[in-house]
Amino acid sequence: MVTAYAMPYNNSTTCSYAASWVSNNSLSLYTPYDSGATQVSHYGGFGMPTVVLLGGKNHRVMFKSQAFKTSDTTKMRDSITALLSSTTGIAELPKVVASFNLFPNPAKENISINFDLKETANVMIDVTDITGKQVAIIMNEKQNGVVKREFSTASLPNGIYLMRLTADGNSATEKFSVIH
């Protein structure tokens, strides 16, 4: 869903130094990199910090700043929400899945999950928030044919979530909203 990277502006910084910086600044979402001069130059040059938010299949620049402000988090959140709102199906269906539907969407208390398998498959369905944090596992079992499940959204705060259906190792994701 969302991946963050911490890159130095030069090619002499080691990965262990970048990892230490990420840890010391409590940025657990970030993956440390070394040798970032090419990437930093590509996305706008040196600035401390240079923040670039990429999104979509083409990794388009959704947000860029060389002087980060707290208010930028709202702009980044809005960019991510707009990207997720632009389509309901974020990935193509796995080959063994004929259909995958959620309703109602937005959901108030429950959401119905319906999918049709072309053949028997190991199926897992989980729910993540927009940061990619898993908030529920709905099922993890072998299935065949038309499957219908209900999931209570009552314990989820209002917001946008992603429901991921994984069949035989391939995933499809559908966006849904919870509004109480």
Protein Blocks (a to p, Z undefined) as FASTA:
>chain_A
ZZcddddfbfkbcfklmmmmmmmnopakbccdehkllmmmmnnpaadddddddedjkopa
fbdcfbdcfklmmmmmmmmmmmmmmpmblbdcdfklmbdcddddddfkbccdddddfbdc
ddddddddfkopafbdfbdcddehjddddddfklpccddddddddeehiacdddddddZZ
